[in-house]
């Protein structure tokens, strides 16, 4: 593409974003076609969130519908909020009540949680999402602009600054994005809204309860006075004629419909909330001894957020403002000065760490005399917690270490598990200013993420026989294997686990540990492979546990407790590495999926008394011999004694019905698809089949390779079965699980060192 092509695309983007300003009458015609364009602030925010749709996720072992808006879809997931789906859903429920005026109008939404839990990402996600939604036809946001030049023969102009501009530039936009409907008198507006709501047909109706902002009111009253003096009869038409009033759309952004008060922002409470008087302009615009609202800056957070959203970030730094916000949600009004007020339509959200709650409770012991009681009553708290899903933590950690922004949306646990376990290569510049690649071996990010998750889980509600790693896996995939079956998350009661996610190792700690390790060459060597530039799971787990005691973010008690939890994580990761090595060794010995699928198909046809279509398109009866051979040789569940010829006995019949057919029917039920076919089933969805698709043990290896000796693995003599098997295994690990030669060497060495001591 050429430079002109990009310029052309930029032109198209802007052309599709902005509309030509229109008259008030033309805007009303547009509203009657699409009433939602007149949405008040909370309804517009709700519309933007719902417009993106939902998707299904599993968190804390439960299936939940998640609003895609919080995946930051307009920006390729750059500021997606990972996890906390239940908190976000409750936030949307509150917005729905606020938008509909159902009892929560006076509430200020309070988002609280420890550092690195996604609160700041939510702020960015809201800004990004609302900005992009306002660029769409469905999400257009409108305000008014005024021109008083020439009214009644006057040469007066509106101005924000010292130098008035003439002609077309005499148009001045409302500095607080006022809703065009506020131009109408209250009684007319009430009837207009009723007519629009009748066309809207939504359970959340449109509202417009405020009046024009002071800047616009000054223009309106000036025009009204001029035309009244001239004796104009249709006064409203004259004031709002296209020569004086236009409706224009604007792109929502910080300062234009979104106000953000940062922790470092300073000034008096009034300056931070609404703005300040410009004294030079006061001298120029002062009218008969009163303050002219056109000499106000309107750069406070409420002014910027009028029409949509006001966010107070790190609210503990602005605790003095919170009480002054008390009446804004329910009264919708704020003062610029003693005699000048401004109506506000904005959704208030405050964001804080847990330190704000301590400030709010400083007078709690005074009970009925608590001066902060009224404020606390208006705050509607939603608590963000640390992630408790392994996949989400792995995804977040990967984001922290790379520029990846894609939101993981897997169709199955197998796909998600692959992403969790896959390796990562990071380019690092060394002290000699040379760029080298450092590999995080397969399972390394998984190990770091699992350790963080385990540190955040409550251990007091663990059922007998389970550890925290089991709980973490249950939360992520929704079940645990138990022999030939699975135990669903619903069968466990974690309802008392209020502490899950409230504390633990933050992702920033893990990220910093890995970042430091990336710049350290590991103390290991190989004649041919760059093993010193590979980070293994145990490298990161050991360093994380080692750093706990010196990190100021942890108390001594937390550091001691978290250090103890590293052991089950190491055991889990080793089991994963061992499985990789076994699968690589036995790759040529395992049953391929097509054989498994054929068996499942025959069993399904056998149970339902149906025929099977063969490769020639002919229908035939299910083959009892194929099922028998599979059950004896591959499953190892039965012997010849269980069959009369090829006919199964009751034990085999029961197995087929309870272990195979039940799993198929469960899949069909969960899929809710009228076109269900047995071929649609992933064999791994059937627990008992998982054991056939590559689950081997070392006894299988001994039977298959009689001369193999794991004690020789590090440096096997050439020409031996061990040497040949090692070469094949390393290659299989690279092909099957994306290991590099160096990480496959290190992983297989580690596994063999644990196996060799018990080798017979």
Secondary structure, DSSP 4 states (H G I P E B T S, - for coil): --HHHHHHHHHHHHHHH----B-HHHHHHHHHH-GGGG--HHHHHHHHHHHT-EEEEEETTEEEEEEGGGGTGGGTTTTPPPS-HHHHHHHHHHHHHHHHTSS-TT-EEEEE--TTSSHHHHHHHHHHHHHHHHTSSTT-EEEEEE--TTGGG------SSSS---GGGG-EE-TT---GGGGS-HHHHHHHHHHHHHHH--SS---------HHHHHHHHHHHHHHHHTT-SSHHHHHTSTTTEEEEEE--EETBEEEEE-TT--S-HHHHHT--B-HHHHHHH-BTTB--GGGB---SHHHHHTTSEEEESSGGGGHHHHGGGTTHHHH-EEEEETTEEEE---EEEEEE-THHHHHHTTTGGGGGG-TTHHHHHHEEEEE------HHHHHHHHHHHHSS--PPP--SSHHHHHHHHH--EEEEEE-TTS-EEEEEE-TTHHHHHHHHHHHHHS-STTPPTT--HHHHHHHHHHSEEEETTEEEEGGGS--TT-TTTTTSS--HHHHHHHHHHHHTS--S---SSS-GGGEE-HHHHHHHHHHHTTT-TTS-HHHHHHHHHTHHHHHHHHHHHHHHHHHHHHTGGGSPPHHHHHHHHHHHHHHHHT-EEE-TTS-EEE--HHHHHHIIIIIS----GGGEETTEE-HHHHHHIIIIIIHHHHHHHHHHT-TT--GGGS-GGGSHHHHTTSS---HHHHHHH-TT--GGGGGGPPTTSHHHHHHHHHHHHHHHHH---HHHHHHHHHHHHHHHHTT--
